[in-house]
Amino acid sequence: MIENELPDQLPEKVMVSSLTEIERAAFYRKTYAHVAGGVLVFILFEYLLLQSDTVVEFMLSMTEGYKWLLMLGGFMLATNYAESMALRTTDKNKQYLAYGIYIFFEALIFVPLIYIAAFYMDSGLEILNQAAIVTLALFTGLSAVVLVTKKDFSYLRTGLMVGFFIAIGLIVAGTLFGFNLGLWFSVGMCLLAGGAILYQTSNLVNKYGVEDYIPAALGLFASLMLLFWYILRIFMSRD
């Protein structure tokens, strides 16, 4: 989900917006360190999942027709639950557990895409490396835009919600009626993911408390993975 409001029932928190520049910088370092840690754990999970023929065969079988919709539905439920868990508690152990659950399901949903890229395409490893580099460069650049300019991108919320609902509708229609959404859909989703990164980065100041670096990292990680998914699809479509 793109909206990470803090629940009203949690104790009043010291918001990042009230901190000094030095204290904000410390919060940013913790948050982005956890995003980086999430990427490393994602790579580990992905490696382990790809070692299992059973997991790979099952995930490949779930890409066919309505099964993919069931898989996407299950993924959305699991990741939404993890996001909610991270936001509704101040217990760091539970927040780390939620983050770990989210990363695991991201790794699981990526299994078919990465397996096809790595083992079925002539330049698979090169494609994966290129997509990863481009994704990280865009993520870093978009985050820097917000942190350097200190601009509030919270106004993107409505547009992002509408865009994601349209995207879900197109994915469902494409799966049910058997048409390929094509390159331009992936480009559009990259734009949405970029908007989500701007929005989530803006939230670091406007929506989170000083101890919320784990939920903040989870939100940024989710947007990063969405961007990587569609950049990888674009690179795969060229091969």
Secondary structure, DSSP 8 states (H G I E B T S, - for coil): -------TTS----BGGGS-HHHHHHHHHHHHHHHHHHHHHHHHHHHHHHT-HHHHHHHHHTTSTHHHHHHHHHHHHHHHHHHHHHHS---HHHHHHHHHHHHHHHHHHHHHHHHHHHHHSTTHHHHHHHHHHHHHHHHHHHHHHHHHH----TTHHHHHHHHHHHHHHHHHHHHHHT---HHHHHHHHHHHHHHHHHHHHHHHHHT-BTT-HHHHHHHHHHHHHHHHHHHHHHHHHH-
